[in-house]
Amino acid sequence: MPTVLSGKSIVFGVCGSIAAYKAVDLASKLVQLGARVDVIMTDRATSFVGPISFQGITHRPVVTDLFAPTSELSMDHVALARRADAVLIAPASANTIAKLAHGLCDDALGATVLATAAPVVLAPAGDANMFSNPVTVANLQLLRERGFIIVGPASGRLASGQIGLGRLESAEEILGRLRALLGRAGDLAGMKVVISAGGTREPLDPVRFLGNRSSGKMGYAVAEAARDRGATVALISAPTGLQPPAGVRLLPVQTALEMHDVVLEEASDADLLVMSAAVADFRPEAPAAEKIKRAGKDRLDLSLVRNPDVIAAAKGQRLVKIAFAVETSNLLENARAKLDAKKVALVVANDVTRPGVGFEHDTNQVTLIDVSGKAEDLPMMDKFEVAQRVLDRAVMMLAARRA
Ligand SMILES: Cc1cc2nc3c(=O)[nH]c(=O)nc-3n(C[C@H](O)[C@H](O)[C@H](O)COP(=O)(O)O)c2cc1C
């Protein structure tokens, strides 16, 4: 599956930190996302993990010494600096941060960073006191001012047993920021994209709600894909068990009414709205103020009232709207009716009664129906790939809007 990292050359610096073992997993994830990964280890990094681990994962030589006669860098010491689409340093030690802030280049990593024109993402890790020391704070600030992207450190339990700031950020956060950086010039650059995701919760009483089976996976995949293509992304999310993608603005909501208000506000100056949330059509008319007790009741009748139609109500001068439609029967007929009724440019319809389709799955099989009434059946694919195909259509519709 192509990603923004496919075919990209990533120079991956690893420093002497307990967190160096996590770099092996990061290298593996970079390779799985399609990147060509050249690892440079500082001399101290090799005290924590062996170069063979990185070599086995990246299938490329690992640079540990600028002067090793067998190293590519001993012949052309800035070869990796030239080749890099981005440099990632994770974990970045306080020592290396200090060296980079002052242009020291007495090892392969320093020389590469000093010579590269590529953007640098740096994920520090270390003892809380090292990172709260004004020297390290000032060094990181210097690097930030020069355009380095600093991810973390995160708070939590540190190797010393202390709780504090100093943990390496999660792989998802580091890779998300790297992907957003590489996607800056993508085909959605300069666009504001609003995405709704998850299933709304309509309260019955303070502890119960009417919900639905939406996991949010499809909407989160669209958010990730739009970010990777350079968009500024607002993700309006009903509760899910998912980690919000790095580099997107998360706007949490609970109910359909909240979803309605936030979507209308965010969509008003947006280029694209993708409604993939499962918004409840009805809500309990009068949620109980106290927990409903069963004592003395043989049955309980609920009275429901209609919720507003969010996508139909969303308006913006430049807005292109895409609606996901879950159907269990008459898929095409219902989807076409939605195109007219809600003034959307594309309906992404899925029949959730089929295996591997829709709620909770990592895969989806959808039909794209546009205003001309034409329907394109896509094969079963990963939700991220579905998201890319939907955004391919969005890019065409956005270009047509400008013409
Ligand atoms: C067990 C151990 C763990 C260490 N962990 C870290 C760390 O997480 N972050 C850090 O900045 N330094 C850490 N250090 C100190 C660095 O390894 C040391 O400053 C070294 O010179 C860094 O070299 P480098 O920047 O060339 O990799 C640790 C040292 C030891 C002995």
The ligand as a MOL file (V3000), in Angstrom:
LIG
                    3D

  0  0  0     0  0            999 V3000
M  V30 BEGIN CTAB
M  V30 COUNTS 31 33 0 0 0
M  V30 BEGIN ATOM
M  V30 1 C 22.5820 3.5770 31.0650 0
M  V30 2 C 22.6710 4.9010 30.3930 0
M  V30 3 C 21.5500 5.4720 29.8710 0
M  V30 4 C 21.5910 6.7090 29.2630 0
M  V30 5 N 20.4500 7.2420 28.7340 0
M  V30 6 C 20.4800 8.4710 28.1840 0
M  V30 7 C 19.3090 9.0570 27.6440 0
M  V30 8 O 18.2280 8.4470 27.6280 0
M  V30 9 N 19.3990 10.2910 27.1180 0
M  V30 10 C 20.5460 11.0000 27.0970 0
M  V30 11 O 20.5490 12.1420 26.6300 0
M  V30 12 N 21.6960 10.4560 27.5660 0
M  V30 13 C 21.6890 9.2090 28.1100 0
M  V30 14 N 22.8330 8.6730 28.5970 0
M  V30 15 C 24.0730 9.4210 28.4780 0
M  V30 16 C 24.5900 9.3640 27.0460 0
M  V30 17 O 24.7560 8.0340 26.6330 0
M  V30 18 C 25.9190 10.1240 26.9490 0
M  V30 19 O 25.6680 11.4910 27.2140 0
M  V30 20 C 26.6040 9.9290 25.6260 0
M  V30 21 O 27.7550 10.6920 25.5860 0
M  V30 22 C 25.6990 10.3240 24.4800 0
M  V30 23 O 26.4150 10.1710 23.2870 0
M  V30 24 P 25.7800 10.4410 21.8450 0
M  V30 25 O 25.0420 11.7310 21.9370 0
M  V30 26 O 26.9760 10.5530 20.9610 0
M  V30 27 O 24.9190 9.2960 21.5260 0
M  V30 28 C 22.8220 7.4030 29.1830 0
M  V30 29 C 23.9820 6.8050 29.6840 0
M  V30 30 C 23.8970 5.5730 30.2800 0
M  V30 31 C 25.1780 4.9530 30.8090 0
M  V30 END ATOM
M  V30 BEGIN BOND
M  V30 1 1 1 2
M  V30 2 1 2 3
M  V30 3 2 2 30
M  V30 4 2 3 4
M  V30 5 1 4 5
M  V30 6 1 4 28
M  V30 7 2 5 6
M  V30 8 1 6 7
M  V30 9 1 6 13
M  V30 10 2 7 8
M  V30 11 1 7 9
M  V30 12 1 9 10
M  V30 13 2 10 11
M  V30 14 1 10 12
M  V30 15 2 12 13
M  V30 16 1 13 14
M  V30 17 1 14 15
M  V30 18 1 14 28
M  V30 19 1 15 16
M  V30 20 1 16 17
M  V30 21 1 16 18
M  V30 22 1 18 19
M  V30 23 1 18 20
M  V30 24 1 20 21
M  V30 25 1 20 22
M  V30 26 1 22 23
M  V30 27 1 23 24
M  V30 28 2 24 25
M  V30 29 1 24 26
M  V30 30 1 24 27
M  V30 31 2 28 29
M  V30 32 1 29 30
M  V30 33 1 30 31
M  V30 END BOND
M  V30 END CTAB
M  END
